Amino acid sequence: MERFKAIWITKTEGEKRQNPPEVREIGLDDLMEGDVTVRVEETTINYKDGLAITGKSPVVRRFPMIPGIDFTGEVVASDTVDFAIGDKVILNGWGVGETHMGGFAGYARVNADWLIPRPHDLTGYEAMAIGTAGYTAMLCVIALERHGILPERGQVLVTGAAGGVGSVALAILAKLGYEVAASTGRPEEADYLHELGATTIVERSELQGAARPLAKERWAGAIDTVGSETLANVLSMVQYGGAVAACGLAGGMDLPGSVAPFILRGVSLLGIDSVMAPRRLRVEAYDRLVRDFDRDRLTRITTAIGFDDIITKAEELMAGKVRGRLVVDLN
């Protein structure tokens, strides 16, 4: 039986915290059940993967576990008519890396319903440079568009703009013709954000602290990756009839704000779920990414690493030392 490397997370019975991750050599028999087996070609490190590897939040709910909520690769075995051997596929979410073994390994075995075909003109590297972060960013843009937040409505804010979701969201919005304000707590990233298309840089401190029920109207809409006080402040500053697509909780899960933006300005809060989104929406998001995201920018927002760098880079991500996206090349 072929052996391959995997990031392996365990937890000792009776202990509150999981054990430090290790690199282990395993075989196909060590994987969980599923009707499609994929040779993983590329994967990526997301914020949730950082939480899983460092144990800073109990996102892993089954042990042992292989983290990695994203991967792309080639089907090597299939018990379903949906996918044939040799097909190129993408997986994002579905609890993979949390309750089902994920992409930080040479192979993954999953349910066919969780996979989508990889667009023919999208390479594996590009698919993971986009990853759940970019796919989530596209879901946010689609949600704003469907709510009528189009470029002519005015400036749109992106919070956490130097991160994975924020970087892609910023680039997509700029290509679509939006005027974009980018919020960051890292002023040294201003040139990077302007390069991606930001017209205005907003200091993170402007969106911190207790939110007023209503503040000065500043933006037609926003994509928020932070949550907590940041989201509450953003909501208080969105223009009448505007909307905020919320997709992250880097700042916390709470929302310490007021109902005033909703009932006095008609602001809408649009929740974005990338984990359980239906296949049709996933396919739409990737089709839009192929068309509406300037993939030439991927080299600017992406760093390529090897399998042996995963644990170290996940720790750096959680320490706020990573810009943009990390792609793990397993080829």
ROMARFI-871992 format. One record per atom (N, C-alpha, C): residue in one letter; x, y, z. Coordinates in steps of 0.05 Angstrom, whole numbers, plus 5000, padded with zeros to 4 digits. Atoms other than C-alpha are relative to their C-alpha. Example, Ala and Ser with C-alpha at 12.3 -4.5 7.8 and 13.67 -1.06 7.14 Angstrom:
# residues 2
A501849765000
A524649105156
A501850245000
S498449764999
S527349795143
S498550225014
This chain:
# residues 331
M501749765000
M500050005000
M501850255000
E498549765002
E502750684980
E499950165026
R499849844976
R505151105039
R500450304992
F499849725006
F504751865041
F500050165026
K499949844976
K505852435089
K497450155006
A502449864991
A500352765129
A500650165025
I500049864974
I499653295183
I497949865017
W501650174983
W496852885240
W499550135027
I500749874974
I493153185300
I498649795017
T501250194981
T491452765361
T499350155025
K500649894974
K488552885430
K499949775020
T499950204979
T489952495493
T497450005016
E502550024985
E483752245528
E500250135027
G500049874974
G482052665588
G501450285000
E498749745002
E486253265565
E498250204986
K501749795012
K482953925548
K501150094973
R498849905025
R487954125494
R501049774983
Q499050205018
Q489953735433
Q503150005001
N497150035001
N497053485424
N501250174977
P498849865022
P502053875381
P499849844974
P500250155025
P501353685307
P502749874993
E497650145008
E506253205277
E499749924971
V500050105027
V508252975207
V500249705003
R500150304998
R506452235200
R499849884972
E500350155025
E507051735144
E497749815003
I502450174997
I500351395132
I499449874973
G500950135025
G496750975079
G497150064995
L502849955007
L490051005044
L498049885020
D501850134981
D487050535096
D499750175025
D500249834976
D488251075149
D498050234995
L501949795006
L483551555113
L497149925008
M502850054993
M476151625129
M498449914975
E501750105021
E470351355087
E499350234981
G500949815020
G468151705023
G499949864974
D500250145025
D466351534952
D501850104978
V498149915019
V471851924917
V502750045014
T497349964989
T479351884930
T501650184981
V498649805016
V483652464906
V502950015007
R497149944995
R491152534898
R500350305002
V499949724996
V492253214928
V502450124986
E497949875014
E496353664883
E500950265013
E499549754986
E495754334918
E497950035022
T501949924979
T492654574983
T500950285009
T499449734991
T492955225022
T499550025030
I500449964972
I493155485093
I498150245005
N501949804993
N487055865117
N500150065030
Y500149934972
Y485556205183
Y499049775017
K501150234985
K481455605205
K502149785002
D497950194999
D487355155188
D502150085021
G498249904979
G491755595232
G498949945028
L501250064974
L486855505289
L500249705006
A499950294996
A486754745278
A502849915008
I497350094995
I494354675277
I501050105027
T499049884975
T495855145336
T498349925024
G501850074978
G489854905377
G499050255015
K500949764986
K488155635393
K496950025003
S502950024998
S480855475382
S499249714993
P500650285003
P477454795385
P498449944974
V501450055025
V475654755311
V500149714992
V499950285005
V477954035307
V498249855020
R502150124982
R472153615333
R500149694997
R499750295002
R474552905315
R503049944999
F497150074999
F481252575329
F500349704993
P498049825013
P485752375297
P498950154977
M501049835021
M484952915245
M502450094982
I498249875019
I488553155183
I498750274993
P501249745007
P487353905176
P500250064970
G499949925028
G486654275111
G497250014988
I502849975009
I479754555091
I499750034970
D500049975029
D481654645018
D501949794987
F498050145017
F484954214965
F499049984972
T500750075028
T485154084891
T501949784991
G498450235009
G487653474855
G498649834980
E501050185020
E486252884811
E498749765012
V501550244990
V481052334823
V501649754992
V498650265005
V484551654830
V498249765005
A502050224996
A478551244853
A497350135004
S502749894998
S471051364848
S497949795000
D502250184999
D464850994868
D497450144993
T502349855008
T460151504837
T500350084971
V500049935028
V458051694767
V500750304996
D499449715002
D459352434783
D502850064992
F497249955005
F466852374778
F501449754990
A498650235011
A471451924738
A503050035006
I497149994995
I478751744748
I501350194979
G498749805017
G483052304721
G498750275001
D501349744998
D478052864734
D501550185020
K498849804981
K480853494766
K497750135016
V502149914982
V476853724826
V501050205020
I499449804978
I476554264880
I498249935023
L501650024975
L474154204952
L500550245017
N499949794980
N472554774999
N497949945022
G501950014978
G469454695068
G498849725006
W501550244993
W464154175087
W501049865025
G499050124975
G467554055154
G502549854996
V497550145005
V473653765121
V502350155015
G498049884983
G479653885166
G499150055028
E501249964973
E474953935226
E498849745010
T501350254992
T470653305228
T500649784980
H499350205021
H473152955164
H502850074991
M497249955006
M480452865146
M500350164974
G499849805021
G482853425101
G502449984981
G498249985022
G487853655050
G503050005006
F497249994994
F494453665087
F501249725000
A499150275003
A496352985061
A500349944970
G499650075028
G498352644996
G497449924987
Y502650095011
Y491252364987
Y497850085019
A502449954984
A484252525012
A497749844989
R502450155008
R477952105011
R497650155011
V502349834992
V471352505012
V497549914986
N502650045013
N464052504992
N500050154974
A500149875026
A462752664919
A498450265001
D501649764998
D457553184939
D501650245008
W498449784990
W463053604969
W501950124978
L498149925021
L467053664904
L498650154978
I500949885025
I466254104844
I502249964979
P497950025020
P469854024777
P501750265000
R498349765002
R475854484770
R499750114972
P500249895027
P474754964712
P502549944983
H497850095017
H478954754652
H502350204998
D497949805004
D482655414647
D501050115027
L499049934973
L484255444722
L502049795008
T498050194992
T490755114743
T499649935030
G500250074971
G491354754810
G501250215018
Y498749794984
Y496055284835
Y498150245003
E501849774999
E491055834816
E497649945018
A502450074985
A485255454847
A500650035030
M499449984971
M488855424915
M501150285007
A499449734995
A491656124909
A497450165006
I502749894995
I484256314906
I499049875026
G500850154976
G482155774956
G497450085013
T502449924986
T476655835007
T499950305005
A499949714996
A478956555020
A498950144976
G500949865024
G477956764948
G497249934992
Y502750095006
Y471756344938
Y498050145019
T501649854981
T468856675001
T499750294992
A500149735009
A470757354975
A498150034976
M501849985023
M466957214910
M497149975009
L502750024989
L460856984950
L499150275011
C500749744989
C461057654985
C499350204978
V500549815022
V461458044920
V497349934987
I502650085012
I455657644891
I497750095018
A502249924982
A451457784953
A499650304999
L500349715002
L452858534949
L498650084973
E501349945026
E451058544875
E497049945000
R502850084999
R444558174887
R498350195017
H501449814983
H442858694940
H500050284986
G500049755015
G443959244888
G502350185007
I497749834994
I450659494914
I501949974977
L498450005025
L453759634846
L501950245001
P498049794998
P459660094830
P498950285001
E501149735001
E455260694816
E498850095027
R501149934974
R452560664888
R502050155017
G498049864984
G459160914916
G502149815011
Q497750144990
Q465260684954
Q499249765018
V500450244984
V465559984985
V502549965017
L497850054981
L469759815046
L500649705002
V499150284994
V473759175056
V501650015026
T498450014975
T476159025127
T501949764999
G498050215001
G482158585141
G501149974972
A499550005029
A484258785071
A502649874992
A497550135007
A491358505075
A500049705004
G500250284996
G488957815093
G499149864975
G500750155024
G486957255046
G497450074988
V502649925011
V479557415038
V500150294991
G499949725006
G480758155040
G501550074974
S498349945024
S486258154987
S498549934974
V501450085025
V482057764936
V497550174996
A502449835002
A475658164952
A500750274988
L499149745009
L479458804941
L500650004970
A499350025028
A482258574874
A497649964982
I502450055016
I475558314849
I498450264998
L501649755001
L471858954868
L501350214982
A498649805016
A477159394836
A499749934970
K500350085029
K476758994770
K497250054990
L502749965008
L469259054770
L499250294999
G500549725002
G469759804774
G499250145025
Y500749874975
Y468359944847
Y502350185009
E498149854984
E471860484886
E500249875027
V499750174976
V474760104945
V501750135022
A498549924976
A476860315015
A501049755013
A498850244988
A481559815048
A500850065029
S499349974972
S481959755124
S502149805008
T497950184990
T488159465156
T501350125025
G498549914977
G491959495221
G503049994995
R497150015008
R498559425183
R500650224980
P499649775018
P500260115154
P502249944979
E497850065019
E506459815121
E498949864975
E501250145023
E501659445073
E498650194982
A501549805016
A498960095043
A500749974970
D499250025029
D502960024978
D498849754988
Y501150255009
Y500759304971
Y497050034994
L502949975003
L493359494980
L499450194977
H500449825023
H493860074931
H500549854974
E499350155024
E497059594881
E497749814992
L502350175005
L490959134888
L497650154991
G502249845010
G486359714872
G498750185020
A501349834980
A484760074937
A500550304993
T499749715004
T483460824929
T500450145026
T499849874974
T483260965004
T500949795020
I499250184978
I486660655065
I498750105025
V501449934975
V482660645129
V501549865023
E498650124977
E486560545194
E498049835016
R501750184985
R483759965234
R498950145025
S500849874976
S483460415295
S497450164996
E502449855006
E477860815261
E497549835004
L502350184998
L473460195267
L500149845026
Q499850134974
Q475259995338
Q498750165022
G501449874977
G472160155405
G497049974997
A502950024999
A464860185424
A498850154977
A501349875023
A460560335363
A497750185009
R502349834996
R455760915363
R497649874986
P502450125014
P448560725344
P500050084971
L499749915028
L449461145281
L502350204999
A497849815005
A455761485256
A499750124972
K500149875026
K457161905194
K499949784978
E500250195023
E455061545130
E502450024982
R497549995016
R461361345092
R500049824976
W499750205022
W460560725049
W497349894991
A502450125011
A455260445003
A499649715009
G500050284991
G457059745026
G502749925010
A497550104989
A462459325057
A500149705000
I499450284995
I465658645061
I501649995025
D498650014974
D467558485133
D501049725006
T498750264993
T472457935152
T500749995029
V499049984973
V473358145224
V497949945022
G502150044980
G466758155263
G500350185024
S499949874974
S465758415334
S499850314997
E500349715000
E466959165345
E500450124972
T499549905027
T469559255274
T497450004984
L502550025015
L463059005243
L497950195011
A502049824988
A458859405292
A500650294991
N499349735009
N462660045273
N499450034970
V500549985028
V462159895199
V497050034995
L502949975004
L454659795203
L499050285007
S500949734992
S453860465238
S500850214979
M499049805019
M457560805180
M499149954971
V501050065027
V454160485120
V497750184992
Q502049815009
Q449760935078
Q497249885000
Y502850095001
Y442260895075
Y499549804978
G500650215019
G439960255041
G502349834992
G497650155006
G446959975040
G499949725012
A499950284990
A449259275059
A502949935006
V497450114992
V454958915093
V499949704997
A499750295002
A457058215073
A502049915021
A498350084978
A459857895136
A500949714997
C499050275005
C464357285128
C502249915019
G497750074983
G469557285184
G499650085029
L500249944971
L470657305259
L502850025012
A497349984990
A478057455266
A500150185026
G500049834977
G476257995317
G498149905022
G501850114980
G471057575354
G497349934988
M502650085009
M464257255347
M497750185009
D502249834990
D460357785384
D499450234980
L500749775017
L456758375352
L498950215019
P500849804980
P456558945404
P499050264988
G501049755013
G452359435365
G497150055006
S502849904996
S445459735357
S498349914976
V501850055022
V439359585315
V499550254983
A500549755014
A439460315293
A500650004970
P499550005028
P442960195226
P497949854984
F502050165015
F437659675207
F497350144998
I502849904999
I431360045228
I499950304993
L500049715007
L433460775215
L501350064974
R498749965026
R437860705153
R499449774980
G500650215019
G435260065123
G502449844991
V497650155006
V442159745125
V499549705003
S500350294999
S442458995111
S502649875007
L497750174993
L447258495142
L499749744986
L500250245016
L448557935093
L502049795010
G498350214990
G451257295124
G501149834977
I498750165021
I456156915080
I501149745012
D499050264991
D457156175092
D501349864977
S498550145021
S462555845050
S500249705005
V499550294993
V462655175087
V497949824988
M502250175009
M455854895069
M498550114975
A501349895024
A454155315007
A499449794980
P500750215020
P450554904954
P501850004976
R498150035023
R454354644894
R499550214979
R500649815022
R450755104845
R501250275006
L498849744993
L453155714883
L503049994999
R497150045002
R460255434888
R500950024971
V499350005029
V460455314813
V499850284989
E500249735009
E457856014801
E502350175009
A497949844989
A463056314847
A502649954985
Y497650065015
Y468755954811
Y499950094971
D500349895027
D466056134743
D500550305000
R499649724998
R465856854765
R502950075006
L497249954994
L472956814793
L501749984975
V498650035025
V475456564726
V499750254983
R500749775017
R472057154692
R500750275012
D500049734988
D472257724742
D502450055019
F497749964983
F478757624781
F502550004983
D497649985015
D485257844750
D502149815011
R498250214989
R489357214761
R502950074998
D497349905001
D495657584742
D500950115027
R499449894973
R495157884812
R500749785020
L499550214981
L495857204844
L502949995009
T497250014993
T503357244842
T500650225021
R499649784981
R502757894882
R499049935028
I501350054974
I498257614937
I500649725010
T499750284993
T500856894940
T502949945005
T497350114995
T506956554970
T499849704998
A500050295003
A508555834950
A501849885021
I498450144980
I511055365004
I499849704995
G500050295002
G512454615011
G498549885023
F501550144979
F509054095054
F501450045027
D498649994975
D514454135107
D499950285013
D500249724989
D513054885117
D497350045013
I502849944993
I505654795135
I499850085030
I500449954972
I506254775211
I501150285008
T498849754993
T511055365216
T498450244989
K501449785013
K507155795167
K497250045013
A502649984986
A500555635203
A500450165026
E499549854976
E503655905267
E500550304994
E499549725009
E506056535230
E497450134992
L502649895007
L499056635202
L498550095024
M501549934975
M496056625272
M501350235015
A498649774987
A501357135294
A499750254983
G500549765017
G499057615239
G502450074983
K497649945015
K505557545200
K499949914971
V500350095027
V502757285135
V498250194984
R501549835018
R500357725078
R498849824978
G501350145023
G495357465026
G499749715005
R500650295001
R495156725009
R502549835001
L497950204999
L499556125022
L499149754984
V500650245016
V499555554970
V502049795006
V498350234994
V502354874989
V500049824976
D499750175024
D504954504928
D501049735007
L499350274993
L504953754938
L501249844976
N498950145024
N507353584867
N503049955004
